[in-house]
Amino acid sequence: MIHNFNAGPSILPKEVFEQAAEAILNFNNTGLSILEFGHRTPAFTAVMDEARSLAKELMQLDENHQVLFLHGGASTQFMQVPMNLMDLKDNAAYADTGVWSSKAIKEARLFGKVDVVCSSKEKNYSFIPKNFAVPNDAKYFHITTNNTIYGSQWQQIPATSNILVADMSSDILSRQLDFNSFGLIYAGAQKNMGPAGVCMVVVNETILGKTKRAIPTIMDYRNHIAEGSMLNTPPVFAVYVCLLTLRWLKSIGGIPVVEKRNNEKAALLYKEIDENELFNAQIEKEDRSKMNVCFRMNDDTLEQTFLEYASKQGIVGIKGHRLSGGFRASIYNALPFESVQTLVDIMRQFTLTFG
Ligand SMILES: *Cc1c(COP(=O)(O)O)cnc(C)c1O
C-alpha cells in the first residue's frame, strides 16, 4: 500500500484515476479516446461547461465571478494578473509569505510598482504577518493563501477595501471561504484539483478593462470569458480530469465535508509532531498549513534514516523542499485519513526504535 504525500503533482481520488483511464480508451462511449477528441465538439464543450458550473456551485460564486481554465500554470498568472489589473504608473500591494509570493512579486514589477506591504522573510517565512496596512490607491492586494513550500497558511483572509487577488494553488477547494470577496483567484490544478497543465482562474469580471495598456489577445481575461475558455485549444484532458475531481468533491458533500476531513488529518499529524520527542514544526502554531505539514527532527542526522524507514513502509513524497529541508507531508483533499494515520504510526514506531 502506497501513501502519496507528494506536494504537486499530487494525489487525486482513486475513482478519478479510474474514470480518467477509461476516458483515454473510450470517452463517453464514443469509441474515441479523449486524447483524440476535438475541443469544439458538443461532448467536450459539455465537459468544459460542467467543469465551470460545478466550480461555481461548489464555491458558491455569484454571477459576476467567472471561472476559466487556462494554460500555463499558476506561474503564468504571476504576470497575467498585473498585466490585466494595473498600468505601469500604478502600484499594487503584495504580501511576501514564501517562495511563490516572491516569484509573483518579481513578475509584477515588470508591469507596475509593487509595494511589499508585509513579509515574513526575515524569520524564514515561519509565520503569516498580522499587522500591516495596504495603501488605498493600490490597484489590488495579492496574497498566497497557502505557502506550499514552508507550510504556512492564512487562517483569516485579511480584510481590505482593495481588490483582493489570491494565489490559491495549494489550498483551492480545501476550506470554506467567501470566494466572492476576491477579485481574482488562481490555482494551478496539480495540487488539489487535477493534473498539471491547467490553471483555474476565478475572476470578478467587473474589475477588468480598467487599464490602458495593450494586452496580448491570449493574455486578456476578457477574451477567455467571451470564448468560454475556448479561445484556443484548451488542455482537454487536464480539464476533463478536473471535472472528474469536481464531481467527486460534490459527491462527498462539497467543501464543508472535505474541510472537516482536512482539519482532522492536520490535527492528527500536528499532534504527533508536537508530542513526539524526536520531531518539531517550525511554523507558528496559529499559521500552520492544513495542506502542507512541514516538520523536522530535533537531531537532523536522523532525518535520512527516518526517510528510509518511512519509505520502506510505503510513505512517498515526504522529503521537504530543498529550500526548507526536513519533511513536508502534503495532505491534500484526496489523501485519505488512513494515510495520515499510517505516517503517525510510523513516527511512533521509529521513536520507540531510535528515540
Ligand atoms: C505550485 C505552486 C505554484 C506554481 O504552479 P505552476 O502551475 O507550476 O506554475 C504557484 N503558487 C503556489 C502557491 C504553488 O503551490
PDBQT file of the ligand as one rigid body, heavy atoms in Angstrom, charges set to zero:
ROOT
HETATM    1  C1  LIG A 401       2.827  25.016  -7.167  1.00  0.00    +0.000 C 
HETATM    2  C2  LIG A 401       2.545  26.435  -6.930  1.00  0.00    +0.000 A 
HETATM    3  C3  LIG A 401       2.746  27.420  -7.926  1.00  0.00    +0.000 A 
HETATM    4  C4  LIG A 401       3.329  27.096  -9.270  1.00  0.00    +0.000 C 
HETATM    5  O1  LIG A 401       2.425  26.465 -10.076  1.00  0.00    +0.000 OA
HETATM    6  P1  LIG A 401       2.766  26.124 -11.598  1.00  0.00    +0.000 P 
HETATM    7  O2  LIG A 401       1.468  25.579 -12.063  1.00  0.00    +0.000 OA
HETATM    8  O3  LIG A 401       3.879  25.134 -11.585  1.00  0.00    +0.000 OA
HETATM    9  O4  LIG A 401       3.158  27.368 -12.279  1.00  0.00    +0.000 OA
HETATM   10  C5  LIG A 401       2.421  28.715  -7.627  1.00  0.00    +0.000 A 
HETATM   11  N1  LIG A 401       1.919  29.054  -6.429  1.00  0.00    +0.000 NA
HETATM   12  C6  LIG A 401       1.724  28.149  -5.445  1.00  0.00    +0.000 A 
HETATM   13  C7  LIG A 401       1.167  28.589  -4.134  1.00  0.00    +0.000 C 
HETATM   14  C8  LIG A 401       2.035  26.819  -5.669  1.00  0.00    +0.000 A 
HETATM   15  O5  LIG A 401       1.834  25.909  -4.695  1.00  0.00    +0.000 OA
ENDROOT
TORSDOF 0
